[in-house]
């Protein structure tokens, strides 16, 4: 069985994105975001290799994959390990990926 591990920075990212949508678009949109995040997480748990390795290759981060959150301009950045989906960041597409830090294990 595959489990999901959220790194502290990814938890902060999630909290900040939900707060942003709640304040700028309202509680209903923020709730839809929470559901979309959960759906995306379930997709990763059922098929961890589904994400694109392209960004990880571009940034030189071995094993880093991305998976877009449907309906929102953001993606999970994660690393697949045996039995684990390690979510390292939740990144908005408005940010330049080259300037975003990915915490080490």
C-alpha atoms as an extended CHARMM CRD file, in Angstrom:
* protein
*
       105  EXT
         1         1  UNK       CA              0.0000000000        0.0000000000        0.0000000000  PROA      1               0.0000000000
         2         2  UNK       CA              1.3170000000        3.4200000000       -0.9660000000  PROA      2               0.0000000000
         3         3  UNK       CA              1.1650000000        6.2370000000        1.5930000000  PROA      3               0.0000000000
         4         4  UNK       CA              1.4560000000        9.9800000000        1.1580000000  PROA      4               0.0000000000
         5         5  UNK       CA              3.9910000000       12.0050000000        3.1380000000  PROA      5               0.0000000000
         6         6  UNK       CA              3.7210000000       15.7990000000        3.1980000000  PROA      6               0.0000000000
         7         7  UNK       CA              6.9220000000       17.6780000000        3.8880000000  PROA      7               0.0000000000
         8         8  UNK       CA              6.5350000000       20.7310000000        6.1440000000  PROA      8               0.0000000000
         9         9  UNK       CA              7.0140000000       23.1960000000        3.2740000000  PROA      9               0.0000000000
        10        10  UNK       CA              4.3170000000       21.4350000000        1.2320000000  PROA      10              0.0000000000
        11        11  UNK       CA              1.9310000000       21.7330000000        4.1940000000  PROA      11              0.0000000000
        12        12  UNK       CA              2.7000000000       25.4630000000        4.3980000000  PROA      12              0.0000000000
        13        13  UNK       CA              2.1220000000       25.8040000000        0.6470000000  PROA      13              0.0000000000
        14        14  UNK       CA             -1.2480000000       24.0820000000        0.9270000000  PROA      14              0.0000000000
        15        15  UNK       CA             -2.3600000000       26.2420000000        3.8310000000  PROA      15              0.0000000000
        16        16  UNK       CA             -1.2920000000       29.4180000000        1.9980000000  PROA      16              0.0000000000
        17        17  UNK       CA             -3.0930000000       28.4590000000       -1.2320000000  PROA      17              0.0000000000
        18        18  UNK       CA             -6.3450000000       27.5720000000        0.5410000000  PROA      18              0.0000000000
        19        19  UNK       CA             -6.1580000000       30.8180000000        2.5370000000  PROA      19              0.0000000000
        20        20  UNK       CA             -5.4780000000       32.8250000000       -0.6490000000  PROA      20              0.0000000000
        21        21  UNK       CA             -8.4890000000       31.3440000000       -2.4500000000  PROA      21              0.0000000000
        22        22  UNK       CA            -10.7240000000       31.7670000000        0.5970000000  PROA      22              0.0000000000
        23        23  UNK       CA             -9.8130000000       35.4650000000        0.8740000000  PROA      23              0.0000000000
        24        24  UNK       CA             -9.8360000000       36.3190000000       -2.8380000000  PROA      24              0.0000000000
        25        25  UNK       CA            -12.5330000000       34.0360000000       -4.2610000000  PROA      25              0.0000000000
        26        26  UNK       CA            -14.5930000000       32.9880000000       -1.2570000000  PROA      26              0.0000000000
        27        27  UNK       CA            -15.1120000000       29.9070000000        0.8940000000  PROA      27              0.0000000000
        28        28  UNK       CA            -16.8760000000       27.8690000000       -1.8100000000  PROA      28              0.0000000000
        29        29  UNK       CA            -13.9160000000       28.1520000000       -4.1820000000  PROA      29              0.0000000000
        30        30  UNK       CA            -11.5050000000       27.3440000000       -1.3510000000  PROA      30              0.0000000000
        31        31  UNK       CA            -13.5440000000       24.2350000000       -0.5120000000  PROA      31              0.0000000000
        32        32  UNK       CA            -13.4500000000       23.1470000000       -4.1630000000  PROA      32              0.0000000000
        33        33  UNK       CA             -9.6710000000       23.5820000000       -4.0630000000  PROA      33              0.0000000000
        34        34  UNK       CA             -9.4390000000       21.3210000000       -1.0070000000  PROA      34              0.0000000000
        35        35  UNK       CA            -11.4570000000       18.6690000000       -2.8690000000  PROA      35              0.0000000000
        36        36  UNK       CA             -9.2940000000       19.0480000000       -5.9990000000  PROA      36              0.0000000000
        37        37  UNK       CA             -6.1360000000       18.6480000000       -3.8980000000  PROA      37              0.0000000000
        38        38  UNK       CA             -7.5470000000       15.5050000000       -2.3180000000  PROA      38              0.0000000000
        39        39  UNK       CA             -8.5360000000       14.0720000000       -5.7090000000  PROA      39              0.0000000000
        40        40  UNK       CA             -5.0550000000       14.7460000000       -7.1010000000  PROA      40              0.0000000000
        41        41  UNK       CA             -3.4620000000       13.1260000000       -4.0510000000  PROA      41              0.0000000000
        42        42  UNK       CA             -5.6060000000       10.0210000000       -4.5480000000  PROA      42              0.0000000000
        43        43  UNK       CA             -4.5180000000        9.8760000000       -8.2080000000  PROA      43              0.0000000000
        44        44  UNK       CA             -0.8750000000        9.9410000000       -7.1160000000  PROA      44              0.0000000000
        45        45  UNK       CA             -1.4510000000        7.2360000000       -4.5280000000  PROA      45              0.0000000000
        46        46  UNK       CA             -3.1070000000        4.9560000000       -7.0690000000  PROA      46              0.0000000000
        47        47  UNK       CA             -0.4310000000        5.5400000000       -9.7270000000  PROA      47              0.0000000000
        48        48  UNK       CA              2.6860000000        7.2930000000       -8.3570000000  PROA      48              0.0000000000
        49        49  UNK       CA              4.5170000000        7.2980000000      -11.7090000000  PROA      49              0.0000000000
        50        50  UNK       CA              1.7320000000        9.3060000000      -13.3730000000  PROA      50              0.0000000000
        51        51  UNK       CA              3.4370000000       12.6840000000      -12.9000000000  PROA      51              0.0000000000
        52        52  UNK       CA              5.7610000000       14.3080000000      -15.3820000000  PROA      52              0.0000000000
        53        53  UNK       CA              9.5240000000       14.0410000000      -14.7000000000  PROA      53              0.0000000000
        54        54  UNK       CA             10.2960000000       16.9700000000      -17.0370000000  PROA      54              0.0000000000
        55        55  UNK       CA             10.6720000000       19.7090000000      -14.4140000000  PROA      55              0.0000000000
        56        56  UNK       CA             12.8710000000       17.4940000000      -12.2490000000  PROA      56              0.0000000000
        57        57  UNK       CA             15.1010000000       16.8670000000      -15.2480000000  PROA      57              0.0000000000
        58        58  UNK       CA             15.2260000000       20.5890000000      -16.0850000000  PROA      58              0.0000000000
        59        59  UNK       CA             16.1370000000       21.5000000000      -12.5000000000  PROA      59              0.0000000000
        60        60  UNK       CA             18.5410000000       18.5840000000      -12.0590000000  PROA      60              0.0000000000
        61        61  UNK       CA             16.5340000000       17.0690000000       -9.1940000000  PROA      61              0.0000000000
        62        62  UNK       CA             16.5650000000       13.3050000000       -9.5360000000  PROA      62              0.0000000000
        63        63  UNK       CA             13.1490000000       11.7050000000       -9.1710000000  PROA      63              0.0000000000
        64        64  UNK       CA             11.1510000000       14.9420000000       -8.9290000000  PROA      64              0.0000000000
        65        65  UNK       CA              7.7850000000       14.7050000000      -10.6860000000  PROA      65              0.0000000000
        66        66  UNK       CA              4.8780000000       17.1160000000      -11.0450000000  PROA      66              0.0000000000
        67        67  UNK       CA              1.1230000000       16.6000000000      -11.1740000000  PROA      67              0.0000000000
        68        68  UNK       CA             -1.2860000000       19.4110000000      -12.0380000000  PROA      68              0.0000000000
        69        69  UNK       CA             -4.2590000000       20.1420000000       -9.7950000000  PROA      69              0.0000000000
        70        70  UNK       CA             -7.3170000000       20.0590000000      -12.0450000000  PROA      70              0.0000000000
        71        71  UNK       CA             -9.1590000000       23.3670000000      -12.2310000000  PROA      71              0.0000000000
        72        72  UNK       CA             -6.4250000000       25.3570000000      -10.4730000000  PROA      72              0.0000000000
        73        73  UNK       CA             -3.1330000000       26.8280000000      -11.6840000000  PROA      73              0.0000000000
        74        74  UNK       CA             -0.8980000000       24.7730000000       -9.4010000000  PROA      74              0.0000000000
        75        75  UNK       CA              0.9060000000       21.4430000000       -9.2120000000  PROA      75              0.0000000000
        76        76  UNK       CA              2.1500000000       18.9760000000       -6.6670000000  PROA      76              0.0000000000
        77        77  UNK       CA              5.9110000000       18.4980000000       -6.7880000000  PROA      77              0.0000000000
        78        78  UNK       CA              6.6970000000       15.0580000000       -5.4440000000  PROA      78              0.0000000000
        79        79  UNK       CA              9.1610000000       12.1950000000       -5.3710000000  PROA      79              0.0000000000
        80        80  UNK       CA              8.0640000000        8.6010000000       -5.7590000000  PROA      80              0.0000000000
        81        81  UNK       CA              9.7760000000        6.1310000000       -3.4500000000  PROA      81              0.0000000000
        82        82  UNK       CA              8.9230000000        2.4960000000       -2.7320000000  PROA      82              0.0000000000
        83        83  UNK       CA              5.5140000000        2.6280000000       -1.0420000000  PROA      83              0.0000000000
        84        84  UNK       CA              5.6310000000        6.4170000000       -0.5980000000  PROA      84              0.0000000000
        85        85  UNK       CA              4.5130000000        9.5130000000       -2.4830000000  PROA      85              0.0000000000
        86        86  UNK       CA              6.6510000000       12.2540000000       -0.9240000000  PROA      86              0.0000000000
        87        87  UNK       CA              4.9910000000       15.6240000000       -1.6230000000  PROA      87              0.0000000000
        88        88  UNK       CA              7.7230000000       18.2210000000       -1.3540000000  PROA      88              0.0000000000
        89        89  UNK       CA              5.8580000000       21.3340000000       -2.5750000000  PROA      89              0.0000000000
        90        90  UNK       CA              2.5110000000       22.6180000000       -3.8320000000  PROA      90              0.0000000000
        91        91  UNK       CA              3.4900000000       25.2530000000       -6.3710000000  PROA      91              0.0000000000
        92        92  UNK       CA              1.3770000000       27.8730000000       -8.1100000000  PROA      92              0.0000000000
        93        93  UNK       CA              2.0180000000       28.1890000000      -11.8350000000  PROA      93              0.0000000000
        94        94  UNK       CA              2.4310000000       31.9410000000      -11.4160000000  PROA      94              0.0000000000
        95        95  UNK       CA              5.8680000000       31.3110000000       -9.8660000000  PROA      95              0.0000000000
        96        96  UNK       CA              9.1590000000       30.7840000000      -11.7130000000  PROA      96              0.0000000000
        97        97  UNK       CA             10.1310000000       27.1590000000      -10.9800000000  PROA      97              0.0000000000
        98        98  UNK       CA             13.8590000000       27.8780000000      -11.1430000000  PROA      98              0.0000000000
        99        99  UNK       CA             13.5870000000       30.1270000000       -8.0890000000  PROA      99              0.0000000000
       100       100  UNK       CA             11.6620000000       27.6670000000       -5.9040000000  PROA      100             0.0000000000
       101       101  UNK       CA             13.5400000000       25.6280000000       -3.3520000000  PROA      101             0.0000000000
       102       102  UNK       CA             12.8880000000       21.9300000000       -2.9240000000  PROA      102             0.0000000000
       103       103  UNK       CA             13.7890000000       20.7590000000        0.5840000000  PROA      103             0.0000000000
       104       104  UNK       CA             16.2800000000       17.9370000000        0.8690000000  PROA      104             0.0000000000
       105       105  UNK       CA             15.2270000000       14.6880000000        2.4900000000  PROA      105             0.0000000000
